Amino acid sequence: MLNEFKNFIAKGNVMDMAVGIIIGAAFTAIVSSLVGDLINPIIGLIIGGIDFSNMYVVLSGDVPAGTGLAAARESGAAVFAYGSFIMAVLNFLIIAFVVFMLVKMVNRVKDAAIKKEEAVPGAPAGPTQEELLVDIRDLLKAQR
């Protein structure tokens, strides 16, 4: 069982996946900061300073008006936090767009590398096996 586990871990796909997950976690932190620290304030400025994260509706319980979402939850009230959902959707859309742009950029780099390889002339192709056999046959005929 230990040997099977070693073989499983040693496979290239598992290591690639592990690296991808680690980079993905770091990337998530960067995108979360991008959304929370840069994009949300701009959106809030455009729509008049509205903070989505504290938008909610009290379903049951007693919450004073103007109380933040965290305080409303701590009071034990059942809240419908639609603002948090809006922020999650915005985060997803931004992450999806950034990943799309990264994939697009990587594909451009790959295409450029392929075109560069095609542009470099390779060594001249020698005669095929059939051409060599025809030449040998013709030489043998000429010697008779």
BAKOLPA-139002 format. One line per 5 residues: number of its first residue (from 1); their letters; for each residue x, z, y of C-alpha. Coordinates in Angstrom, 2 decimals, m for minus. Each point is the difference from the previous one (the first is absolute). Layout:
residues N
NUM> a> X Z Y ~ ...
//
This chain:
residues 144
1> mlnef> 0.00 0.00 0.00 ~ 2.89 0.80 2.34 ~ 1.60 m3.39 m0.72 ~ m3.28 m1.78 0.70 ~ m0.25 1.86 3.30
6> knfia> 3.58 m1.01 0.91 ~ m0.78 m3.63 m0.83 ~ m3.18 0.16 2.09 ~ 1.82 1.45 3.01 ~ 2.90 m2.42 m0.35
11> kgnvm> m2.26 m3.05 0.31 ~ 0.42 m1.83 3.28 ~ m3.71 m0.02 0.81 ~ m0.24 3.79 m0.06 ~ 2.95 0.40 2.35
16> dmavg> m1.37 m2.69 2.33 ~ m3.36 1.77 0.03 ~ 1.63 3.35 0.77 ~ 1.94 m1.50 2.92 ~ m3.20 m1.66 1.24
21> iiiga> m1.90 3.28 m0.10 ~ 2.74 1.84 1.90 ~ 0.20 m2.72 2.65 ~ m3.80 m0.08 0.15 ~ m0.15 3.73 0.72
26> aftai> 2.52 m0.38 2.83 ~ m1.86 m3.05 1.28 ~ m3.27 1.95 0.00 ~ 1.57 2.65 2.24 ~ 1.17 m2.70 2.42
31> vsslv> m3.41 m1.69 0.09 ~ m1.79 3.34 0.42 ~ 2.19 0.72 3.00 ~ m0.60 m3.50 1.34 ~ m3.76 0.46 m0.26
36> gdlin> m0.18 3.60 1.17 ~ 2.60 m0.05 2.72 ~ m0.15 m3.54 1.37 ~ m3.14 m1.91 m0.93 ~ m2.64 2.77 0.18
41> piigl> 0.89 0.98 3.58 ~ m0.20 m3.67 1.05 ~ m3.38 m0.41 m1.70 ~ m1.16 3.26 1.57 ~ 1.11 m1.24 3.42
46> iiggi> m1.81 m3.30 m0.44 ~ m3.27 1.60 m1.14 ~ 0.08 2.79 2.55 ~ 2.01 2.82 m1.57 ~ m2.18 0.44 m3.09
51> dfsnm> 1.77 1.86 m2.81 ~ m1.35 m1.28 m3.31 ~ 1.53 2.79 m2.06 ~ m2.37 2.63 1.45 ~ m3.19 m2.03 m0.37
56> yvvls> m2.41 1.61 m2.43 ~ m3.63 0.95 m0.55 ~ m0.96 3.48 m1.18 ~ m2.19 m0.30 m3.11 ~ m0.55 3.71 m0.50
61> gdvpa> 1.38 3.13 1.56 ~ 0.51 1.27 3.52 ~ 2.73 m1.65 2.09 ~ 0.21 0.32 3.79 ~ 0.04 m3.29 1.92
66> gtgla> 3.48 m1.34 0.75 ~ 1.63 1.73 m2.95 ~ 2.76 m2.00 m1.66 ~ m0.34 m1.29 m3.55 ~ 2.49 2.47 m1.47
71> aares> m1.79 2.97 1.59 ~ m3.39 m1.33 m1.17 ~ 1.28 m0.25 m3.56 ~ 1.54 3.48 0.17 ~ m3.34 1.43 1.09
76> gaavf> m1.43 m1.09 m3.35 ~ m2.37 m2.60 1.46 ~ m0.68 m3.18 m1.93 ~ 1.22 m2.81 2.23 ~ m0.24 m3.77 m0.29
81> aygsf> 3.43 m0.97 1.38 ~ m0.55 m3.67 0.77 ~ 2.88 0.02 2.52 ~ 2.50 0.83 m2.74 ~ m1.41 m2.86 m2.04
86> imavl> 0.38 m2.38 2.94 ~ 3.62 1.10 0.36 ~ 0.63 m0.49 m3.72 ~ m1.43 m3.54 0.21 ~ 2.15 m0.75 3.06
91> nflii> 3.07 1.36 m1.79 ~ m0.77 m2.18 m3.01 ~ m0.48 m3.13 2.11 ~ 3.22 0.61 1.88 ~ 1.95 0.67 m3.19
96> afvvf> m1.49 m3.11 m1.63 ~ 0.93 m2.10 3.05 ~ 3.56 1.35 0.09 ~ 0.45 m0.62 m3.74 ~ m1.41 m3.51 0.47
101> mlvkm> 2.52 m0.67 2.78 ~ 2.86 1.37 m2.14 ~ m0.97 m2.17 m2.97 ~ m0.32 m3.01 2.31 ~ 3.47 0.68 1.44
106> vnrvk> 1.55 0.43 m3.47 ~ m1.61 m3.25 m1.15 ~ 1.44 m1.82 3.03 ~ 3.46 1.35 m0.75 ~ m0.32 m1.06 m3.65
111> daaik> m1.22 m3.48 0.98 ~ 2.88 m0.38 2.44 ~ 2.49 1.04 m2.70 ~ m1.50 m2.49 m2.47 ~ 0.12 m2.82 2.57
116> keeav> 3.61 0.89 0.80 ~ 0.91 m0.18 m3.69 ~ m1.74 m3.36 m0.32 ~ 1.81 m1.33 3.08 ~ 3.43 0.78 m1.45
121> pgapa> 0.97 m2.99 m2.10 ~ 1.06 0.95 m3.47 ~ 2.77 m1.57 m2.03 ~ m0.70 m3.62 m0.80 ~ m1.91 m0.28 m3.21
126> gptqe> 2.00 m1.50 m2.80 ~ m1.32 m2.55 m2.44 ~ m2.65 1.08 m2.43 ~ 0.62 0.22 m3.71 ~ m1.88 m3.24 m0.54
131> ellvd> 2.08 m1.83 2.61 ~ 3.22 1.20 m1.65 ~ m1.23 m1.18 m3.43 ~ m0.89 m3.43 1.43 ~ 3.49 m0.26 1.55
136> irdll> 1.63 0.96 m3.33 ~ m2.14 m2.54 m1.84 ~ 0.92 m2.73 2.49 ~ 3.72 0.86 m0.30 ~ m0.23 m0.13 m3.79
141> kaqr> m1.73 m3.41 0.16 ~ 2.65 m1.30 2.37 ~ 2.81 1.03 m2.40 ~ m1.43 m1.99 m2.92
//
